[in-house]
Amino acid sequence: MNEISEAMPDPRSESEPAQDRTPKPDKPHGSVLYADWFDAMMFDLDGVITNSALAHGVAWKQVLDAFLHRYGTRHGVTVAPFDAIVDYHDLVDGKPRYDGARSFLHARGVDIPFGEPTDSEDTDTCCGLGNRKNRIFLENVDSAGLELYPSTVSLMRALNLIGKRIAVVSASKNAEQMLDKARLLPLVDVLISGREATAMSLAGKPAPDTYIAAANMLGVSPCRAVVFEDSVTGVRAGADARVGMVVGINRGDDEVALVESGADVLVNDLGELVVDLGHGHGFWPRNRNDATAQPFVP
């Protein structure tokens, strides 16, 4: 993996026309991605490479429910507990950890200081709660293991073999640790995790900054890159970065929201995507040579 360096200037120019991001509901599942049209592939981590949404939700629930109980006792109020599936999906998923805590608490009408990343776990700030959640999540991963999406791993390996540059762009500050545990780090040319984003003063998703920086570090224009995302915030970030193609992965019931946020192609799993690897390499997956699939036209 390349060393992290400062982001290069934004390659977008004033004269570059904005891409049409009008929702494309006619885009079918199982469209063809022509690898020759692109130089780089940029993947989110949670929900795209790793199947960790439930583990994150469970860790958040443990921390936030305990805090809400303390808060309710102090203020004489009852606050609805954190739902590890619905609230994680709607209010936390795709955001930097501390922003996720703030988003949920704001939705519940709870106002506490944001705090500092160095806050201890027993500090009732967004950062303190986030730090406690992170420790619990890592402990759970160590004990239960890390679940991967096999189709994504297979696609990353195929793209690496044909020389495509690969970036992982994640709000998680644990991204490097998770990729190393999954033995995928050698496939990654550039990693921008929550740590790098903070060090480089990049706004988190849904802002496009991290994807623009990743494209710059890969040495490609965003329009020559593909983004793979499962969250609405991530899809919006890729679309606003003006990448050449955004593949939305609908892990739940987000088809409309993902398309409205800028997904050009929608699949339930990357195994549904047909990838023409070009230059005589055939198709991925190997058993897919679907002449009926519709090509993506950027």
Order of alpha helices (4+ residues) and beta strands (2+ residues): beta-beta-alpha-alpha-alpha-alpha-beta-alpha-beta-alpha-alpha-beta-alpha-beta-alpha-beta-beta-beta
